[in-house]
Amino acid sequence: MSLGFATKAIHVGQEPDALTGSVTVPLYQTSTFAQEAIGKHKGYEYARTQNPTRTAWERNIAALEEGTDAAAFSSGMAAIDTVARLFNAGDHIVLAEDMYGGTFRLFDTVLSRHGLQFDTVDMCDFDAVRRSIRSNTKLLFTETPTNPLMNISDITTLAEIAHAAGVLLAVDNTFASPYFQRPLTLGADIVVHSATKYLGGHSDLVHGVVVVRSSELAERLYFIQNTVGAVPGPFECWLLLRSVKTLALRMEQHQRNALAIAELCSTHPAVELVYYPGLPTHPQHQLAAQQMSGFSGMVSIDLGSRHRADRFIAALRLITLAESLGGVESLVCHPATMTHASIPEPIRLQRGITDGLVRLSIGIEDTTDLLEDVLHALDSCR
Ligand SMILES: *Cc1c(COP(=O)(O)O)cnc(C)c1O
C-alpha cells in the first residue's frame, strides 16, 4: 500500500508498542540494554550505536524523504559534518556559493584543516558547475531554496551533471521540508536537514538528519554516526516523532500565511523587493513550481536602508526578532547583522544581502493577525 505524506508522518516508525500497546513511541531514556547471553540481545546494545526512540524517528524521516535509510544527529551541523566525513583528505567538494553560513564556516575553518578541498559556485550557472568539477571532486552540495534570498537550484539538472562526472549530489532541504520537496526523488543521493527548523517546528530543540537512498551509503553513515558519536538524545527524537505528525498541517498554514504576507509586501510602497518563490514575479517561480509542491514559509523583503529595517522591526508587535526559523511562531531577522554578519561586506552586498534586507519566518498564527502586524510595521517605516 502506498501511503500519503500525512499518513506516513503519523504511522511509519510509530506503530503501537509491541510490549504495552502504547500508541505513541515510548521515550527510551536509557544508555544500555540487558543482554540475555554473551552475543545475544534484542538488537540494542548501547545508545550511541542504537536507541529505539531514535530508530523510530530515523525510520519515519527516511520514509518522508522517500529514502531507504536515515541517520539522526545532535544538530544540523553535526549531520553536515558527517556527510563531509564520508570523504578523505585530498578529496574535493563543490558547495553552493550561498549556502547556510555555518556550512561554509565548517568547510572553510575546520574541514579544510583536515585536508578536504572545496570551492563555491553559483549552482544556477550549469557551465560554472561543470567547470568546478575536478578529477578529485566527490560531492556537489547545494541548498534550495537558499537563505535569505530564496534562490532555487535545479535538483534534476544538478544530479545529471554530478552523476555524469561520477560525483554525488547532496541537498540541504531545510527550507522546503520533505512536505514540499523530496530531492531523492529528483536524483539527489543525500538529503540533509537542520531538524531544528520545520521538522521540529516548535523552536524547542536542536537536531539534524541525513537521509540516503542507498544501503551502502547508509552503512558508511551509520559507521561514522557511531564512531564519532554526534548523536541526539532520545528526548529530541521523541519530540520529533510528535512534531512530525503535524508537519503536513503546519506546512500548509506556513505557506498560506507566507503567500499572504508576500502579496501584501509586493504591493506596499515601503518595500523595494520581495523574495518569495511562490510569487509569479520570483525569477525562478517556474522551476520552484516544478520541483516543489509548495513554496514554504520564508519571505525576505528589502526595505532599502538599515534605518527602515530598524523601524520596521521595532514596529512589529507579534513577530519576534530572533535567529532561526520554521517554528509555529513568526520570527524576523536582519541577515546583514545576524545570520550573515560573517560575510565580508562587498561580497554580501554583491549577493543582494543589503542593510535593508529583512527575513521573515512566517509562522502558523491567524493570517489576519500577521497581515495586520506587517502592514502596521510597513506603514510606520516609511
Ligand atoms: C540552521 C541551518 C543549518 C544548521 O543546523 P543546526 O541545527 O543549527 O546545526 C543548516 N542548514 C540550514 C539551511 C539551516 O537553516
The ligand as a MOL file (V3000), in Angstrom:
LIG
                    3D

  0  0  0     0  0            999 V3000
M  V30 BEGIN CTAB
M  V30 COUNTS 15 15 0 0 0
M  V30 BEGIN ATOM
M  V30 1 C 20.0230 26.1480 10.7150 0
M  V30 2 C 20.5210 25.5620 9.4550 0
M  V30 3 C 21.5900 24.6480 9.4440 0
M  V30 4 C 22.3390 24.2550 10.7120 0
M  V30 5 O 21.5530 23.4950 11.5430 0
M  V30 6 P 21.6680 23.4750 13.1570 0
M  V30 7 O 20.5470 22.5970 13.5560 0
M  V30 8 O 21.5420 24.8960 13.6180 0
M  V30 9 O 23.0130 22.9090 13.4850 0
M  V30 10 C 21.9520 24.0850 8.2350 0
M  V30 11 N 21.3300 24.4230 7.0870 0
M  V30 12 C 20.3120 25.3250 7.0510 0
M  V30 13 C 19.6680 25.6450 5.7560 0
M  V30 14 C 19.8830 25.9190 8.2330 0
M  V30 15 O 18.8880 26.8200 8.1910 0
M  V30 END ATOM
M  V30 BEGIN BOND
M  V30 1 1 1 2
M  V30 2 1 2 3
M  V30 3 2 2 14
M  V30 4 1 3 4
M  V30 5 2 3 10
M  V30 6 1 4 5
M  V30 7 1 5 6
M  V30 8 2 6 7
M  V30 9 1 6 8
M  V30 10 1 6 9
M  V30 11 1 10 11
M  V30 12 2 11 12
M  V30 13 1 12 13
M  V30 14 1 12 14
M  V30 15 1 14 15
M  V30 END BOND
M  V30 END CTAB
M  END
